[in-house]
Amino acid sequence: MIAGTAGEYHFDCPLDQLFLTFAGITAENFKAFVATGADNAAVAEWIQATAIDHTQEALVQWNNDLRTKRISEMAIELQLFLEGYVAEFIPSDKIVYTWFDVYDIEEHRI
């Protein structure tokens, strides 16, 4: 989007908002920082400095909830998005049980 290299990436979509809301970072602030040309390490450092300070327990709970979340447990906007996305981009011989299965299939882990 900013550099013109992300293709049809939909920034600030409901999936992005899961992280941004948990981190307490607005999409506008995140985009503004990334637009400075910061590399991945600088973005990670900025997120660490800017995000809400969660306890280790809260981080683990949030992460585990997302790792095991079935699509049917997600907000309807996400279900609608993923319904089309899975049909279009996930091979028909792969089964999606959880949201993270989509990423694991795309990155050839399963």
C-alpha positions in Angstrom: 0.0 0.0 0.0 2.5 2.6 1.1 5.4 1.2 -1.0 3.0 -0.3 -3.6 4.4 -3.8 -3.0 1.6 -5.4 -1.0 -0.7 -6.2 -3.9 -4.3 -6.3 -2.8 -3.6 -6.3 1.0 -6.5 -4.8 2.8 -5.0 -2.6 5.6 -7.1 -1.9 8.7 -9.4 -4.8 8.0 -11.2 -6.7 10.9 -8.2 -9.1 11.1 -5.8 -6.2 11.5 -8.1 -4.8 14.2 -7.8 -7.9 16.3 -4.1 -7.1 16.9 -4.4 -3.3 16.8 -7.2 -3.2 19.4 -5.4 -5.6 21.7 -2.2 -3.5 21.4 -4.1 -0.2 21.8 -2.6 1.1 18.6 -4.7 3.0 16.1 -4.4 2.0 12.4 -3.7 5.6 11.6 -0.7 5.8 14.0 0.6 2.4 12.8 0.4 3.5 9.2 2.0 6.8 9.9 5.0 5.1 11.6 5.4 2.5 8.8 5.3 5.3 6.2 8.5 6.8 7.7 10.4 3.9 6.0 11.1 2.1 9.2 12.4 -1.5 8.8 10.9 -4.5 10.5 13.2 -4.2 13.6 12.2 -0.5 14.0 8.5 -1.4 13.6 8.8 -4.1 16.2 10.6 -1.7 18.6 7.9 1.0 18.0 5.1 -1.5 18.7 6.9 -2.6 22.0 7.2 1.1 23.0 3.7 2.1 21.9 1.4 -0.9 22.8 -0.5 -1.3 25.9 1.6 -3.1 28.6 -0.1 -6.4 29.1 0.8 -9.0 31.7 2.4 -12.2 30.5 -0.8 -14.0 31.4 -2.9 -11.7 29.2 -0.4 -12.1 26.3 -0.5 -15.9 26.6 -4.2 -16.0 26.9 -4.8 -13.7 23.9 -2.3 -15.7 21.8 -3.8 -19.1 22.7 -7.3 -17.8 22.1 -6.4 -16.8 18.5 -4.3 -19.9 17.8 -7.3 -22.1 18.6 -10.1 -19.9 17.4 -12.5 -21.5 15.0 -13.8 -19.3 12.2 -17.3 -19.8 13.6 -16.2 -18.1 16.8 -15.1 -15.0 15.1 -17.0 -11.8 14.5 -19.4 -12.1 11.6 -17.3 -9.6 9.5 -14.3 -11.9 9.8 -16.4 -15.0 9.0 -17.7 -13.3 5.8 -14.2 -12.2 4.8 -12.7 -15.7 5.5 -15.5 -17.5 3.7 -14.5 -15.9 0.5 -10.8 -15.9 1.2 -10.6 -19.6 2.0 -12.6 -20.6 -1.1 -10.4 -18.5 -3.3 -6.9 -19.0 -1.9 -6.8 -22.3 0.1 -6.4 -25.5 -2.0 -9.6 -27.6 -1.9 -7.7 -30.6 -0.5 -6.8 -28.7 2.7 -9.2 -28.5 5.6 -9.4 -25.4 7.7 -10.3 -26.1 11.3 -9.0 -22.9 13.0 -8.1 -19.4 11.8 -4.4 -20.1 12.1 -4.8 -23.1 9.8 -5.2 -20.6 7.0 -1.7 -19.2 7.7 -0.2 -22.6 8.3 -1.5 -23.8 4.9 -0.3 -20.7 3.1 3.1 -21.0 4.6 3.3 -24.7 3.9 3.5 -25.9 7.5 0.5 -28.2 7.0 
